[in-house]
């Protein structure tokens, strides 16, 4: 869907301010395994984005550290998606039950460049807070935390006309 609605110069909500799409991200991989409905089952579309740090809100810009992966930054963005066709409409109606995330052991697989995953879970399972991995129940959450997505929504609704 992204190549149909998002491109260089697309105006986005970036960490509480306004930003722009500059290019595809460094780990952009559009040809990954997908579900029947077209949703990626592995990390896929990424964006290189730019914005004015002075407009941003630290609530949606967080330093993150993952054992085995290292330091990174978690960035809250919102992209207005114009409904230009039935295909795009269909993509926007996909639910959390239809979106899956790979379970990766960043303490072993990533630093040792092992391509394997421990399994897959739906976003419904992640948001429930517990997943089962190799028979063990573990606490979990999606990287784009649920609380920040909910609090970001009024900002998007209020200023969508301006974008």
C-alpha positions, 0 to 999 in steps of 0.5 A: 500500500505504501507505494500507492499513497506515501512517497518523497515529501509526504507530510506526516505527524512526527513525534507530535510535530510535523515531518516529511518522508525523505526516502525509504528507510535503511531496512526497507524490505518490501519483498518479505513473506506476507499473509494472504491479505498482503500484511507483512509477516516480517519487518518490511516497509520503513521510512526515512523521515525528517522534521524539526526537533524543536516541534517534537514532543518527548512523549513520542521520542524515546531512547530504547535499548535492547539486549543484543541489539543495542541502542536505538530510538523509538519514534511515534509517527502518524501518516494520513492515508488518503482512500483513493481506491477500494484496495487502499480502503481494504488495507485500512480495515485490517485488524490487529488479529490480522497483523503478526510480529515475528518473535526474535531473541535479540540476545542471541539471533541478532548479534550472531546473525541467525535469521531464525525466529522463535514464532509469530504472535498477533498484535492482539496477543501482544496487546494482551501483555502475555505470549507463549514462547517455547511453552513459557508464558512471557510478558510482551508488548508491541514496540509501537505501544498501545497507549501512545497510539491512543493518545496520538489519535486526537492530535491526528484527528484535530489537525488532519485538515491542516495536513 
